[in-house]
């Protein structure tokens, strides 16, 4: 598969601290909200927890060597707030030392460190003061960001403030599927706004400290009305677009929340959460936008027939919106193949999304696909390999979609596969495998899957094709 990509196109893979590190209570680390959430029976599939995960905390040099074997340009990782400032107090030098060693190991292997400050592992001590529903948490995040920059800012050039604030706000505070497991719609809106505020405060401060590559990563979707001639379906798709896309994009790139979103959630007094100058703080200039994409969303305002299967969504099982109780939102399946998560496979949707973002937000900074991948029930073959043909096909088709989007004028500068390693997949525990490298959870042995070898070939091939 030959690809013509722009000079300097960045190839990488991504992980998150909570999903891979383990060592949940070693070297000064205390509970994150996910450590705490996992202790409640029923919250995590099979009663799994975050320790030892895939033991990256102790096996980091081995994992970096695998990145080098895949010929990655960059590694997107997150820092655990609960390891660096574990109890809302003084910085933890042993936690900072781990990330300093990781950064050095990456640089020694010619791999660009791409750091994410927040990938959902809020210290439980901060949650006990209200978590993201408490406005003060934005200031606490700023303090944490400064601590990380003081330790790593001499070597790390690319800084992402948040990964998917959609999930940590809506799934954590509205649907209860993710930590901290609350079902409080107004708290979810507060979490959304306070994460935006924390993002703006951190960008402003890090910029003042000389950071030149600053951005955020958002999980975005194409919200498609199931029947484009049905006004009910069209409005349901509009509501999803407002909640899932524009609630994040507009304040950062237009300096305001969407007017239709404000109307949709008026009963929850979202406007009362927004202070003077907040939106000016949030709308800091950015150097890149990370786009996480797994699937489109086919949306209806009508109930699904009984027994209709569906994937994970931030709505209850009946489909009613967690924000507007009187309004129905469902996700009818289309005639498309699905992954092991039940998520539809539609690579052209990624092309559509990337092109649409550039068209709808003039002046948008360069984009990077910071997560894209698929979960399957992998099997170890008799030859000890993992011949994950479905993941290979998914990877190839979505990389092709990125190249096509660039041909259509989208300013996309890189692609990060999700995920480097099989890992703790949040509420699904270890049941779902996204890695291009298999981890045997009993022995911690790593095996590069066929998809990992395919990624390496794509990287090699793209470098050999003149643009």
Secondary structure, DSSP 4 states (H G I P E B T S, - for coil): ------TT-EEEEE--HHHH---TTSTT---BHHHHHHTSTTSSGGG--SSSTT-HHHHHHHHHHHHHHTT-SEEEEE--HHHHSTTSSS--HHHHHHHHHHHHHHHHTT-EEEEEEESS--BHHHHTTTGGGSTHHHHHHHHHHHHHHHHHTTT--EEEEEE-HHIIIIIHHTS-SSTT----HHHHHHHHHHHHHHHHHHHHHHHHTT--EEEEEEE---EEESSTT-HHHHHHHHHHHIIIIIHHHHHHHTSS--HHHHHHTGGGTGGGGPPTTHHHHH----SEEEEE-S--EEEBSSPPPTT------SS-TT-B-SS-TT-B-B-PPPSS-B-TTS-B--HHHHHHHHHHHHHHSTTPPEEEEEE----B---B-TTS-B--HHHHHHHHHHHHHHHHHHHTT--EEEEEEE-SB----GGGTTS-B--SEEE-TTT--EEE-HHHHHHHHHHHHHHHS--
